[in-house]
Structures are given as C-alpha cells and as structure tokens.
Amino acid sequence: MLGIPRRYSHFVFGVIQSGLTSLIATGIASFPASSALLFVQHWMVSWLIAWATMLPIVLLVAPAIRSFSLRLTREEGRA
C-alpha cells in the first residue's frame, strides 16, 4: 500500500469517490456515441472535466453530509 497517514483518509476517500462517481456518470452520458472510438474519447474528456469539478466539492461538502447523516440516524440498540 501507499502508506498514506490515516489523518488524510478523508482526502483519499474524496479522490476515490469523486473519481468513481464521475467515471460512471460520464460513461452513461456518453453512451449514445455513434462509434466505440468516439464514445471512449468523449467519455475520457467528460470524465476529466467532471472529476476536476467534483473533487473539490466532495472534499468540502463530505464532512457536512456526514454530520447531517449522523443527525438523521441513530445507533442500533438505542431508542
């Protein structure tokens, strides 16, 4: 493994999550391309743009979403 210190796990999570999400979403959006080559070209350009856009958003908003989700849920075994 890379040996990245655990205190940076939020950033590692954000990079992986935003990359995977944008990869899937742009693949779906690019699917109607007329040829396989056009599909791959469009997908990769779209993915790089989407990832560059989503990465800072995910890194900045993820802590707020986590806090909000913890307020909406409860620990099992508690009433």
C-alpha positions as CSV (number, residue, x, y, z in Angstrom):
1,M,0.0,0.0,0.0
2,L,1.0,3.6,-0.3
3,G,1.3,4.2,3.4
4,I,-0.6,7.5,3.4
5,P,-1.2,8.6,7.0
6,R,-4.7,7.9,8.3
7,R,-5.3,11.6,9.0
8,Y,-5.6,12.1,5.2
9,S,-8.2,9.3,4.8
10,H,-10.9,12.0,4.1
11,F,-8.9,13.2,1.1
12,V,-8.2,9.7,-0.2
13,F,-11.9,8.8,0.2
14,G,-12.9,12.0,-1.7
15,V,-10.5,11.3,-4.6
16,I,-11.7,7.7,-5.0
17,Q,-15.4,8.6,-4.5
18,S,-15.5,11.5,-6.9
19,G,-13.4,9.7,-9.5
20,L,-15.6,6.6,-9.5
21,T,-18.9,8.5,-9.4
22,S,-17.9,10.9,-12.2
23,L,-16.5,7.9,-14.3
24,I,-19.8,6.1,-14.1
25,A,-22.0,9.2,-14.7
26,T,-20.0,10.3,-17.7
27,G,-19.9,6.8,-19.2
28,I,-23.7,6.7,-19.0
29,A,-24.0,10.2,-20.5
30,S,-21.5,9.3,-23.3
31,F,-23.2,6.0,-24.2
32,P,-25.2,7.4,-27.2
33,A,-22.0,8.0,-29.2
34,S,-22.1,6.7,-32.7
35,S,-18.8,4.7,-32.6
36,A,-16.7,3.0,-29.9
37,L,-13.8,5.4,-30.6
38,L,-16.0,8.4,-30.3
39,F,-17.5,7.0,-27.1
40,V,-14.1,6.5,-25.4
41,Q,-12.8,9.9,-26.5
42,H,-16.0,11.7,-25.3
43,W,-16.1,9.6,-22.1
44,M,-12.5,10.4,-21.1
45,V,-12.7,14.1,-21.8
46,S,-16.0,14.4,-20.0
47,W,-14.7,12.3,-17.1
48,L,-11.6,14.5,-16.6
49,I,-13.8,17.7,-16.6
50,A,-16.4,16.1,-14.2
51,W,-13.7,14.8,-11.8
52,A,-11.9,18.1,-11.7
53,T,-15.2,19.8,-10.9
54,M,-16.4,17.2,-8.4
55,L,-13.2,16.6,-6.4
56,P,-13.2,20.0,-4.5
57,I,-16.9,19.8,-4.0
58,V,-16.7,16.3,-2.5
59,L,-13.8,17.3,-0.3
60,L,-15.5,20.4,1.0
61,V,-19.1,19.0,1.4
62,A,-18.5,15.5,2.6
63,P,-17.9,16.4,6.3
64,A,-21.2,18.3,6.3
65,I,-23.1,15.5,4.7
66,R,-21.6,13.0,7.2
67,S,-22.6,15.2,10.1
68,F,-26.1,15.6,8.7
69,S,-26.5,11.8,8.1
70,L,-25.4,11.2,11.7
71,R,-28.1,13.6,12.9
72,L,-30.7,11.7,10.8
73,T,-29.8,8.3,12.1
74,R,-29.3,6.7,15.5
75,E,-27.1,3.9,16.9
76,E,-28.6,0.5,16.8
77,G,-29.9,-0.6,20.2
78,R,-30.9,3.0,21.2
79,A,-34.5,4.1,21.3
